[in-house]
Amino acid sequence: MAQILVVGSAVLDFVFSMEELPEKAEKHRANAMQIVGGGCAANASVAIARLGGQAQLLARFGRDEIYDLVAEDLAKEGVDLTLLDVAENGRSAVSSVYVDGSGERQIMAFRGEGLAEYPRALGQLSQDAILADTRWPHASAMAFEGFDGIRVLDGEAPVPQSLAQTASHVVFSEQGLASFSGIASYPEALLKVSEQIGGWVAVTLGAHGVAWVESGEIRNMAGFQVDVEDTLGAGDVWHGAFTLRLAEGASEADAMIFANAAAALKCKGLGGRKATPDRSTVELFLKENT
């Protein structure tokens, strides 16, 4: 079983479903509402666990009712929580998420307060890979430093230059890539960033799949077409699935195919990471669709 350290954000999401996203400052009525754990790193950890890996999460909380709910849920998923940093007088992160009839989402995030700026010493890491996001940059940098294995960065804006250069693989969101490069066109931006930071560089494109740089050229891989109910957490699932397959010895191409399938299947269900698929479901989907 591949062991992966996942570093970054963990929150509690209040998810409201509606036909259209709000545009006016007035009262709006939701068709449904769910309370579910979220956050890039936490979602990726759950994806790794459901897909057959062992995930250890390094995230920060305040000691409050939000922490209690999120930690209980993650423990049930089999995520190792021994590295969590809990500030006695801090406030944990929460988000209000609106999901419209086409599955697109709008997020209002409170990232907490009074939380640790730096994690405690991590010691010698023995995992097969590290997946980090940009929401706790000091922790992500500490985890990457001196680790010779696979180091995947989830490139959500803002992406620190030093963190991107330390990663072996950087997978940007479209917004993250545009912000980091200053270029709106993703092919031009990818080529620039690839030359700038070295390493393996890609960008996820939602339903359109993923693009990456190979031998100085842009390559594209189409996504799987499914009936979308909810895109919340799909990118996080993608990063978790991609890192897991790399840790298992797969090539980047095979890891991307697997990640595209896992993210597509997540989008078929409501409730953020609640709809994250297990390994057998992804493998059956790939058998039927490739």
Summary of the structure (lengths in Angstrom):
residues: 290
radius of gyration: 17.9
end to end distance: 25.2
largest distance: 52.8
contacts: 1048
relative contact order: 0.16
helix: 36%
strand: 26%
